[in-house]
Amino acid sequence: FILSVSTAIKIVKAVQHPNFKLTTDIYHMQMENESPLILEEAGDLIADVHIAEKQERGYPGKTATNFRPFIRSLKKVGYIGNIMIECNWNHFDQEFPGSVAYLRQQIDEIYDLD
């Protein structure tokens, strides 16, 4: 199956159809030890981004993962789409607000947003 962004890029390019795009998953990239720089190779093929911490597929902020290298690569390719948190929640109502704030702080920092 498709286990890396680099493999997925090859498949998307081989299909050669404007509606066939790439969903990148930062959790899986971390699990496969894939460099954030591969997002720069994917460029405008990226349609969606999923994110979670590597440890326990935790929510952003649970173990203070630095997502800046991934976010920086997304910015370099002009990605302005959604970043969806796809993780394990234990107590969603308590964890979600802090997780969004944690991720938002890193995104705002890289994208120079206030």
Secondary structure as the mmCIF struct_conf table of DSSP 4:
data_model
#
loop_
_struct_conf.conf_type_id
_struct_conf.id
_struct_conf.beg_label_comp_id
_struct_conf.beg_label_asym_id
_struct_conf.beg_label_seq_id
_struct_conf.end_label_comp_id
_struct_conf.end_label_asym_id
_struct_conf.end_label_seq_id
BEND BEND1 SER A 4 SER A 4
HELX_RH_AL_P HELX_RH_AL_P1 VAL A 5 VAL A 15
TURN_TY1_P TURN_TY1_P1 PRO A 18 ASN A 19
STRN STRN1 LEU A 22 ASP A 25
HELX_RH_AL_P HELX_RH_AL_P2 ILE A 26 MET A 31
TURN_TY1_P TURN_TY1_P2 GLU A 32 ASN A 33
TURN_TY1_P TURN_TY1_P3 PRO A 36 LEU A 37
HELX_RH_AL_P HELX_RH_AL_P3 ILE A 38 ALA A 42
HELX_RH_3T_P HELX_RH_3T_P1 GLY A 43 LEU A 45
STRN STRN2 ILE A 46 ILE A 51
BEND BEND2 LYS A 54 LYS A 54
HELX_RH_3T_P HELX_RH_3T_P2 GLN A 55 ARG A 57
HELX_LH_PP_P HELX_LH_PP_P1 GLY A 58 TYR A 59
TURN_TY1_P TURN_TY1_P4 PRO A 60 GLY A 61
BEND BEND3 LYS A 62 THR A 63
HELX_RH_AL_P HELX_RH_AL_P4 ARG A 68 LYS A 76
TURN_TY1_P TURN_TY1_P5 VAL A 77 GLY A 78
BEND BEND4 GLY A 81 GLY A 81
STRN STRN3 ILE A 83 ILE A 85
BEND BEND5 ASN A 90 HIS A 91
HELX_RH_AL_P HELX_RH_AL_P5 PHE A 92 TYR A 111
TURN_TY1_P TURN_TY1_P6 ASP A 112 ASP A 112
#
